[in-house]
Amino acid sequence: MKVIKEKLALNEAILEIKSGGVIICPTDTVYGFLADASNKKAVEKIYKIKKRPKSKPLPVFVKDLKMAKEFAEISKDQEKTLKGHWPGKYTFILQRKAEVKIYGINKNTIAIRIPKYKFLNNLLKKINKPLVQTSVNISGSESMIGSREIEKVFGKEDILIIDGGNLKKSQPSTIIDLTKGYLTIIR
């Protein structure tokens, strides 16, 4: 484990992700585990650290709508909905494009979000790849919002922790399914 203050962490976070590592990073909701979605070992590492069942797919952060369209089928109506909520605290489930080569996602769908958090948005622009992400906790437990708490629970793991201090009490993103032709709130 290595902990680095958010203000100094961008280059280290880029190197860690590009080398197949996992980072813990503050987001606009809660702290999240992040890894390169195209790196199978990195994605598997998140499942292992979090003790998350592999049957539960991981959402993906993308840098912009153009990148979202590389991985998901997005109709004009869906695009309007996405533009009204992104960037922000909304994850949308969309039809996955068949040729998508990213790990930890569902066979037919993909959950995508564009966050609204400066550090994370800069990271996504520099990496220029989708990042699988999930809230920092042991699967089934409360999401963590404090860097000290995270260090206590995950301090023995081989990960980079981006210390953004204690986040405001928040919930993970709202998840909305757009695959049925209408909005269905999942969480």
Legacy VTK file of the C-alpha trace (Angstrom):
# vtk DataFile Version 3.0
C-alpha trace
ASCII
DATASET POLYDATA
POINTS 187 float
0.000 0.000 0.000
1.115 3.484 -0.813
-0.817 6.608 0.187
-0.372 9.901 -1.641
-2.204 13.209 -1.271
-4.634 13.933 -4.095
-2.873 17.167 -5.139
0.319 15.223 -5.906
-1.162 11.978 -7.177
-2.146 12.327 -10.850
1.083 11.050 -12.427
1.441 8.223 -9.887
-2.182 7.180 -10.460
-1.610 7.090 -14.233
1.521 4.936 -13.816
-0.228 2.579 -11.388
-3.202 2.022 -13.702
-1.062 1.660 -16.824
1.070 -0.954 -15.037
-2.011 -3.039 -14.186
-2.461 -1.810 -10.642
-5.544 -0.896 -8.654
-6.046 2.498 -7.074
-8.448 3.808 -4.480
-9.591 7.288 -5.381
-12.133 9.835 -4.128
-15.051 10.446 -6.479
-18.054 12.761 -6.522
-19.900 10.203 -4.369
-17.699 7.863 -2.290
-14.157 6.500 -2.541
-13.826 4.009 -5.392
-11.584 1.176 -6.508
-10.379 1.867 -10.073
-8.506 -0.216 -12.633
-7.980 -0.393 -16.381
-11.126 -2.076 -17.734
-9.096 -3.753 -20.502
-6.698 -5.428 -18.049
-8.170 -8.757 -16.883
-5.711 -9.210 -13.975
-6.363 -5.710 -12.638
-10.127 -6.239 -12.795
-9.803 -9.613 -11.041
-7.723 -7.931 -8.346
-10.631 -5.588 -7.529
-12.974 -8.572 -7.168
-10.477 -10.282 -4.854
-9.707 -7.248 -2.658
-13.379 -6.305 -2.307
-14.503 -9.944 -1.903
-17.116 -9.217 -4.556
-18.833 -12.145 -6.284
-17.762 -12.377 -9.944
-21.448 -12.669 -10.817
-21.815 -8.948 -9.974
-20.596 -6.828 -12.911
-18.578 -3.667 -12.348
-19.597 -0.215 -13.590
-17.228 1.722 -15.838
-16.065 5.345 -15.724
-15.524 7.022 -19.110
-14.160 10.465 -19.909
-16.990 11.653 -22.155
-20.054 10.717 -24.197
-17.915 9.930 -27.242
-16.066 7.256 -25.251
-19.369 5.906 -23.873
-20.530 5.419 -27.475
-17.469 3.231 -28.144
-18.787 0.671 -25.649
-22.569 1.067 -25.637
-25.430 1.336 -28.112
-26.874 4.804 -27.451
-30.034 6.018 -29.185
-30.862 9.715 -29.687
-33.378 9.599 -26.804
-30.858 7.896 -24.538
-28.236 10.462 -25.510
-30.578 13.276 -24.401
-31.048 11.563 -21.046
-27.298 11.051 -20.628
-26.508 14.673 -21.508
-29.030 15.803 -18.885
-27.308 13.822 -16.112
-23.600 13.683 -17.012
-21.144 14.450 -15.657
-22.616 13.539 -12.312
-23.809 10.949 -9.839
-25.749 8.794 -12.329
-24.697 5.409 -13.690
-26.667 4.236 -16.720
-27.098 0.642 -17.851
-27.022 0.462 -21.648
-26.813 -2.244 -24.331
-23.188 -3.287 -24.671
-21.622 -3.284 -28.122
-20.777 -6.859 -29.112
-17.112 -6.207 -29.889
-16.332 -4.584 -26.512
-13.163 -5.996 -24.947
-13.381 -4.956 -21.323
-13.593 -7.135 -18.228
-15.891 -7.283 -15.242
-18.976 -6.200 -17.180
-22.181 -7.988 -18.081
-22.433 -10.102 -21.248
-25.130 -7.946 -22.878
-25.109 -4.656 -20.974
-22.660 -2.125 -19.570
-23.095 0.296 -16.663
-21.387 3.594 -17.521
-20.823 6.868 -15.696
-19.024 10.147 -16.306
-18.106 11.430 -12.849
-18.004 15.072 -11.814
-14.787 15.191 -9.817
-11.811 17.200 -11.094
-9.024 14.759 -10.176
-10.915 11.811 -11.609
-11.903 13.656 -14.793
-8.242 14.622 -15.346
-7.191 11.007 -14.754
-9.738 9.718 -17.287
-8.594 12.269 -19.905
-4.904 11.398 -19.452
-5.448 7.613 -19.438
-7.960 7.795 -22.303
-9.388 4.369 -21.424
-12.457 3.207 -19.522
-11.841 2.380 -15.876
-13.838 -0.248 -14.010
-14.936 1.140 -10.703
-16.805 0.201 -7.572
-17.240 1.708 -4.141
-14.521 1.030 -1.568
-15.784 -1.513 0.934
-15.903 -5.214 1.520
-18.802 -6.411 -0.642
-22.083 -5.998 1.225
-20.690 -3.454 3.725
-21.158 0.332 3.894
-19.165 2.419 1.398
-16.167 4.185 2.905
-15.762 7.959 2.817
-12.670 8.424 5.016
-9.078 7.820 3.962
-7.963 6.656 7.452
-10.748 4.049 7.590
-9.726 2.847 4.124
-6.076 2.522 5.201
-7.115 0.403 8.220
-9.197 -2.014 6.138
-7.134 -2.198 2.923
-3.668 -1.178 4.160
-2.128 -4.595 3.542
-3.172 -4.669 -0.117
-0.828 -3.821 -2.992
-2.719 -0.687 -4.048
-2.234 3.054 -4.381
-4.543 5.109 -2.175
-5.241 8.647 -3.336
-5.905 10.565 -0.120
-8.608 13.152 -0.711
-9.372 13.382 3.011
-12.808 12.635 4.374
-15.587 13.004 1.826
-19.002 14.376 2.708
-21.464 11.676 3.729
-22.862 10.462 0.429
-24.449 7.517 -1.300
-22.998 5.674 -4.303
-24.334 6.825 -7.676
-27.938 6.333 -8.722
-28.160 3.439 -11.195
-30.688 3.774 -14.018
-31.430 1.042 -16.554
-32.091 2.390 -20.070
-32.191 -0.988 -21.843
-35.976 -1.459 -21.758
-37.008 1.679 -23.653
-37.913 3.513 -20.436
-36.094 4.591 -17.260
-35.906 2.032 -14.463
-34.168 3.111 -11.254
-32.153 0.166 -9.910
-30.560 1.967 -6.938
LINES 1 188
187 0 1 2 3 4 5 6 7 8 9 10 11 12 13 14 15 16 17 18 19 20 21 22 23 24 25 26 27 28 29 30 31 32 33 34 35 36 37 38 39 40 41 42 43 44 45 46 47 48 49 50 51 52 53 54 55 56 57 58 59 60 61 62 63 64 65 66 67 68 69 70 71 72 73 74 75 76 77 78 79 80 81 82 83 84 85 86 87 88 89 90 91 92 93 94 95 96 97 98 99 100 101 102 103 104 105 106 107 108 109 110 111 112 113 114 115 116 117 118 119 120 121 122 123 124 125 126 127 128 129 130 131 132 133 134 135 136 137 138 139 140 141 142 143 144 145 146 147 148 149 150 151 152 153 154 155 156 157 158 159 160 161 162 163 164 165 166 167 168 169 170 171 172 173 174 175 176 177 178 179 180 181 182 183 184 185 186
